[in-house]
Amino acid sequence: MKTIIAFTLIISSSVALAQEESIKHISKLEIGRKDKEVFGGRDSSLVLHIDTLIMKDRAQLIFFAKKDVKLTVKHAEIDKRAYIFGTDGKNNGSDFDIDIRFDKLGALYVLAGGHDASNNGSRTHPNGDGGNVNFTYASDGIMPQTEDRKSPNYLQIDTRAGGYRVNPQSDLNNIYSLINTRSAGRPLGNLSQGTVYSGSPGKDGKSTVKAR
């Protein structure tokens, strides 16, 4: 559910893409409450170094059309709930290599799950694979915990594949509704590239969390 929410926020027209480079260094990045910082562009990989990262409640750090992301943060201040989200733009989650030191940690969600194939008439990619996430935190900072989401210092990593939330029956029901909305002369005009159902789920990704 968290992945779906984050993906919906990405496609909002209010999102402005940050300047893109394959290697980028930022001395200080502060993302306000419910705000977003998006890194996109044509390069499929990004190496990003941030000296100080401040994320207010429900802030989002988003990597769009990135298959591989290497993120290093020297000092991180994370409020009650924040998100790091990555997708390759083809329904697959990004592969992350994250090295971070927490000076403050409320809750951080790393969302690298795959997305469901779309059946709204514009499907171009199948159910996506989850990304692989290697998460390293500095032992001289705050240590994250993954057991209790209601307690401070919470970390959750999502690498689940897309396609678990759909099935042939629900897809067929959607197709019937699409057919019914078309004119009599083009009853199949809304079908997504001839696709009848979304197919098998993608592959789940893997994640590791360790101290340095």
C-alpha positions, 0 to 999 in steps of 0.5 A: 500500500505504501508503494502505491501511495508513493507512486501516485504522488510521483505522477502529480503534475506539481512535481518538478524534476531536479537537475540530473547528473550521473554523479552529484554532490549536495552540501545540504538538502532540506525537504519540507513537510509533505514536499518532494525532491525528485531526481530524474533524467536520461541516465539510468544510474545515479551516484548522489552524495549529500552532506546533510539531509533533512526530511520533515514529516512525510517528505519524499526523496524520489528517484525516477527512471533510475535502475541503480542509485548509490546514495551516501549521506553523512548526516541525516535528520529524519522526522516522524515519517519520510520516504525514499522511493525509486523506480526505473520507470518501467514498473521495476523498483530501483536497486539501492546502495545506501550509506547513511548516518542518522543524527535523528530518526523518526521513521524512514521507508525505503520503497523499491518495490515493483508496480502492477501492470496498468490496465487503464488502456495505456499499459506498456510494461508488465508487472515489475520486479522489486529492487535490491537494497543494501542499507548501511548505517553508521554505528556512531549514529542512531541505530535503526530498528525494524520491529515496531513501526510505532516506536522511534528509529523505525526503518522499513524496506519494501522490495516486493514485486508488482502483480500480487494485487491483481488477478485474471478475474479482476482484470477481466472485470476491468476489461468489460467495463472498458469495452462498455465505455467505447462506441459501438464501432470500436468495442476493443478500442480501450484495451491496453495493447491487446492485453487481456490480463496482467500476467504473473507477478514480477520477482521480489527483490532482496534487502540487507541492513548492516552497521559500519 
